[in-house]
Amino acid sequence: MRREPSRQHAAPLVVTWLGHSTTLLEIDGVRILTDPLLRNRAGPLVRIAPPVHAELGADLDAVLISHLHADHADIRSLRRIASGTRFLAPPGAGGWLRRRGLRDVEELRPGEGTDVGTVRVTATQALHGGRRWPLGARAEAIGFMARGSQSIYFAGDTDLFAGMAEMTGLIDLALLPIWGWGSKVGPGHLDPERAAIAAARIAPRVAVPIHWGTLAMSAPARPPADPVQPARRFAELVARDAPNVEVRVLMPGERTDLLPGPRAVRQSADEPHERDQS
């Protein structure tokens, strides 16, 4: 039987948000990078946040790829990562990634897991189209749960789904997408209101909003007048509807540490389940 590290004597969980869906997770001596976008552009999208420092993506134990959309699976960024790094990806993505030079690729279906050092990484459901646009490879979209002395949920891109409630009481840190790069988000995404519902259902100790304030369309590449507004709105809604969940709003490049502690309790307030897409 696999034994999880002790929460009581564990080192802090450290998360650095590098922008968009790219986060560096440091837990129990394991370094994991999510959906690396390390360049200043991805197709028609340009980075409006400070650039990523190259050293933050070094000495990785694994890279998590939630789906094959260009802003989540940027090949030029993935090729910057040292050979020998493990890539965990959704069903259907392995062949496409290997043909582009990545060697150690393992596909995970929702519910399947693998060990990265002392950390157990399990794929979760995600409600989002995963095909490489417009006529590229077909692959699913997934999220990930990483469990060691503390537990992390990385949603990737998703809309609300009923299975989020199954995570209640299990998550220390939830990385939840709350926006995008335009004036609105389309189907298969969370906006601040829906992300706040997700936070209430999952009831993590800490929620960090991601997928906002990083990219803009290149014609023209102007940052929004108030780039922090989606994150601020998300924090306000969580404080109102799930006050046991702490929201930490990071700017791209900022980090936060989590010491082990008691997890939040799901709120009893009614939730608009009819808005689920599952």
N, C-alpha and C positions, 0 to 999 in steps of 0.2 A: 504494500500500500504506500502511495506517495505521501510524504509528510510535508506540510506547508511550514515555512519558517515561522518562528514565534513572533506574534505581533508585539508582545510586551517589550522585547529586547531588540527589535528591528531598527535599522537606520531609517531616516525619513525617506518617504517617496518624494522624488524630485521630478517636476514636470516643467519643461521649457516650451512655451508656445512660440514657434518660429513663423507663424502666420498661416492663414487659410486652414488646411487640415493637417499641417505638418507640426507634430509635437515630438519632442525628445523626452522619453520616459526613462528614469533611472530608479530601479527598484531591486533591492537585494543583490546589488552588484551586477545587475543585468541592464544593458542599454538597448532600448528599442526605439525606432523611429517610425512614425506613422505617415503614410501618404506623402513621400518627400517631394516637395516643390522647392528646389534650392536655387533656381535661376530667377531672373528678373522678368521673365515673361513665360506664358504658356499659350501658344497659338495667338489669338487676338487679344488675350488678356495680358496686361502689364502690371507689374508690382508697384504699388503706391506706398508700401510700408518699407522700412529700412531693409537693406539686403541681409541675407542669411550669412553668418560667419561660417566659413568652411569647416573649422575645427569642431563645430557642434555636431556634425554628421560623421565624425571619425570614431573608430573603435566600437562599432556597433555589433551587437549580438544577433539582432534580427530587424527586419523591416516589414511592417504591416501594410498591405495594399488592399484598400477596401473595394475598389472597382477600377475599371479601365478608362474612365473619363480623363481627358488630357490634363485637367488640373489636379488629378489625384494619382495618376500613373504617368508622370513625365519622364520619358525615356532618358533624356539628357541628364536629368537629375539622378535617376537610378544608376546610370553608368558612372557617376562620380563616386559611388559607394564602393568601398574596397571589395575586391574579389574574395570569395569565401564567406561573405555575409549571407545569412539565410533570408529568403524572401517568402513570406506567407501571404497567399493570394486566394481569391475566390475561385470556385469551379469554372473552368473554361478559360482562365487567364494564363495558365502555366505555359502552354505552347506558344502563345503570343509573346510572352516575356522571354522565353528561352531563345526564340528566333531573333531576338534583339540583343542577345549577348549575356543575359542573366543566367547563371548556371544553377545555383542551389535554390530552386523554386518548389514549394510545397503547396498544393491546393487544399483548402479546408472548406468543407460544407458546414452550414449552421449546425452546431452541436458537436462537431469534431474538434479535437484539440491536439496540441503537441507541447512538449516541454522545451523551454528556452532557458537553459541553466536550471535554476530553482523556481522559475516562473512558469506557470501553466497558462498557455494561450489557447483560447477557444473561440471559434467563429460563432457569431450570432446572426440572427436574421437582420436584414435591412430592407426597407421598402423603397426601392429606388431603381431606375433603369441602369443597367451596367454595361450596355453595349458601347464599344468604341465608336464615336460618332464620325461620319454619318453611316459608313458602310463597313466598319471595321469588325473586329472579333466580337463574338457574342460571349459574354461572361456574366455571371451573377454579380450582385452587389451584396456585401456582407459588412457587419461590424465585428468588433473583437472585444473579448473580455480577457484581461491578463490578471492572474491571481498568484500572489506570493504572500508575503507577510501583510500586504494590503492588496486591494483589488481595484482594477481600473476598467471602465467601460469606454471604449472608443467607438462612437457611432458611425464614423465615416460620413456618408450621406444617407439620410433616411427620412421618411415621414413617420408619423405615429403608427405604432402597431401594438396589438394587444399583448404580445409577449414581453413588452417592457415591464409589465407588472410582475413578471416572474423574477425580475432582478431585485425586487424590493428587499432591503435588508442585507444585500450582498455586496454593495458597491461603496468603496471609499471615495473614489474620484470618478466623475462622469465628464467626459469631453463631448459636449453637445453642439452640433452645428446650429447656428441661429439665423444665418443670412447668406448672402452671396456677393455679387458685385454690381448688380443693376438696381433699378428702382423697386423691384419686387422679386420674390422667389416663385418658382413654378412648382408643378406637382413633383412629389418625391423629395421634398425638402421641408425643413422646419424653419418657421419664422419665430420671432421672439415669443409670440403667444403660444404656439404649439410646442416650442422647446420648453417653455415653462410647464406645460402639462406633462411633458416627458420627465422633467425633473421631479414633479410631484409624484408621478407613478413609480419612478425608480428609487426615489428618496436616497440619493447618495449623501455622504457626509459633506462633500464639496462638489460643486459643479463649476466647470470652467467653460465659458462659451468660446467656440471656435468657428471658423468658416465665415469670417466677417472682416471688414476693414483692411483687406490685404491687396485685392486685385480690382482692376477697372478695365473697361473696354479701351482698346488703344486708340479709338477714334471718337472723341478725344480721351486721353488718359487723365481725367481730372478727379481728384479725390472728392467724395461727397462733402457738403458743407459741414456736416456733423458726423464724422465717421464712427464715433463711439455710440451714436444713438441706439442702434440695435442692441448692443450689449447692455447699455443702461436700461433700456426698456425690459429686457430679459431679467435683469437683476431686480427691477421693481416688481415685476409680476411674481417672481419666485418668492421674494420677501413677503408678498401679500398672500400667496396661495400655498406656499410650502415653507413656512418660516424656520423649520428645523434644518433646511438645506442651506448651507453657506455658499454664496456665489463669490468667486474670485475672478474679477475681470483683469486679464493680462493684456498688455500691449505686445505686438510682435517683438520677439526677442526677450521678453520678460519670463521669469521663472518663479515658481512657488514651491514650498516644501510642505509635506503633510506628515506629521507624526501620527503613529497609530492612536486610535481613539474609538469611542463608541460610535456606531453608525446611526444615521438619522432614522426616524420612524415615518412611514408614509402617512400623509394627511388623510383625514376622513371626509374631507369635503367632496361633494359630487364632482365628477369630471365628465366632460362631454364626449363619452365613448362613441357617440354616433358619428364623430368626425374621423374616426379611424378609417384607414384605407385598406385594412386587412379583414 
